[in-house]
Amino acid sequence: MSIVITGNPGVGKHTISKEVAKNLELDILDINKIAKDEGLFEKNQDTNDIDTRKLGKIFSEKNLEKNVIVGHLAPYILDLQQVKIMIVLRRNPYDLITVYKDRGYTDKKSIENTGSEVLGIITHDAKSKFQNKVFQVNSSGKSIEDVVKKVMSIISSNKGNEEVDWLDLVTKNNDLKKFFVD
């Protein structure tokens, strides 16, 4: 069973995974890198589509012991018995707008990703499949060290979930249109 770090693009998955893997002396399995190496990316306008069934099959044949698995597709390709603990990193969608702009995302791709974060789609899907193995960590406004410390604490204790609700924040700010297309 593996430690999994997932969440929407821009929440800090790779940065945190590197530090966690270093602290625990584990290897990193990057889901996107494996998908790319296996030729599973299909260009679709401004996004890359991946056949999650094929990717899931590839992961079902891998030895996942002593690894930190990182990637936003984790909830969709891994099975319950492959996961020891799953950390879903969350980040304020207002911060993500800047991250996506800096990465050169199109407006459409930015809205899709921030909307997903507002609604907590990855969290919902992870909890539906992995139940009590899933913990949320809010990475907004925290140093890398603080997020790593929080993640390490959760890994060692199986406690410390942070309930994150961006929909409430966005609704209070009357900004639904900012994150969702009419």
N, C-alpha and C positions, 0 to 999 in steps of 0.2 A: 504494500500500500504506500501511497505517496502523499506528500504535502503538495497542495495545489494552490496557486495564486492566480486569481482571475479578476475580471472586471472590464469595464469599457475601455477603449483606447484612451490613453492620456492620464490614467489614474495613478500610474507609477508601478505597474506590475513588474516590468523588467528590472527597474532600479531596486525595488524591494526584494525581488527574487534573488538577485545577485548577492545581496547582503545576507539574506537568510541562508542561502546555500553555503556561503563562505562560513558563517557562524556554525552551521551544523555539519560542515564538511561533506556536503552532498553535491551531486552533479545537477545541472539544469537541463531539462528537456523543454525546448521552446516549440510549442505547437505550430506556430506559423512557419518557423524554420523547417520543421519536419515536413509540413505540407508543401512548402516550396521545393524542398529537396526531392520529394516524391512526385513532383509535377502535378499537384492537385489544384493549383490556382487557375481559375478561368477568368479572364478579363471580361467585365460586364459594365460598360460605360466607365464611371469613375471608381468602381469598386472591384475587388477580387472576390469571386465566389469560390467556395471550397465545398467539395462533396464530403459532408461530415460522416456519411456512412463508411466511405472508403477510409477516411482518416481514423475513424473509430476502430475499424478493423486493424489498421496498422498499429494503433496503440494497444489493442487487445493482444497482439503478438509480441509486444515489447516487455522486457523485464523492467517494471517501474519501481522496484525497490531502491531505496537510497537515492531518490531524486526529488527535486523540486520541479513540478510541472507548471509552466507559465503560459497563459494565453486566454484570450476572451472566449475561445470556443470550448474550453474545458467542460462546462456543464453539458455540452451537446455531444461530446465524443467519448467521455469516460464513463465507466460503469461504477456502481456503488462499491463493489469489492476492490476496486483499484485505488480508492481514495481513503486516506487516513483522516485528513482534515482539509477543508477547502476554505480559503480566505478570499472573500470578495472585497477588493478595494473599491471604495466609493470616493467620489470627488465632486465638490460643488459644481453644478453645471455652468454657473457663471464663469468660474475659473477655466472650465474646459473650452469655452468659446475661444479664449485667448490661445490655449494650447493648440487647438485645431487650426486657428488662423496662422499661427507660427509654423505649423506643419504643412501649410498650403492646401488644406482640405477644401473641397468645393463647399458652397453654402448648403447644398443638399446633403452631402456627407456629414457636415457639422451638425445640421439639424437632426439627422437620423441618430447620430451618436449621443448628442446631448439629450434628445428626447428619450432615448433608451435609458440614459442615466437618471433622468427625472422620474421616469416610471419604475425604475429599479428592475428592469427586465431580466438582466443576468442574475441578480439576486433572487428574484422570484423563481426563475427556472432552476437555479442551483438548489434552492431550498425544496422545491417540489421533488427533485430527484434524490438529493443527498441529505435531506432533513437536518438532523442534529449534528451533522459533520460540517455544517456551513456557518461561518462567522463573518460578519461585516466589520470592516475597519474604515473609518472616515480618514482619508489622507489629506483633506483640505487644510491648508494653513499650518501643517505640521512639518517639522524637519524630517529628513530621511531617517535620522537616528531614532526619532520618536516613533515613527511608524514601524520601523524594524523592531524596536523594543516592544511595542504593542503586539505585533505579529508573533514574536518569539514567546511572549507571555501566554498568548492564546494556544500556541502549539504545545507548550509545556504543561498547561493547566486545563485545556479544553473549556476555558471560561473567558469572558470578557467581550462578548458580542456587543457591538455598537449599533443600535437601531438607527437607520438613516432614512429620512423621509424628505427628499427634495421636492416632491410634489406639493407638500404643504407650504414650503418656502416660496416656490414659484407662484402658487395660487395666491398667497398673501401679498406677493409683489405685483399681482395682476399681470403676469408675464407669460401666460400660457402660449400666446401667439408667437413669442420670441423663440420657443422651443418646438413648436408644432406647426406644420403647414396647414393652411386653411383647406 
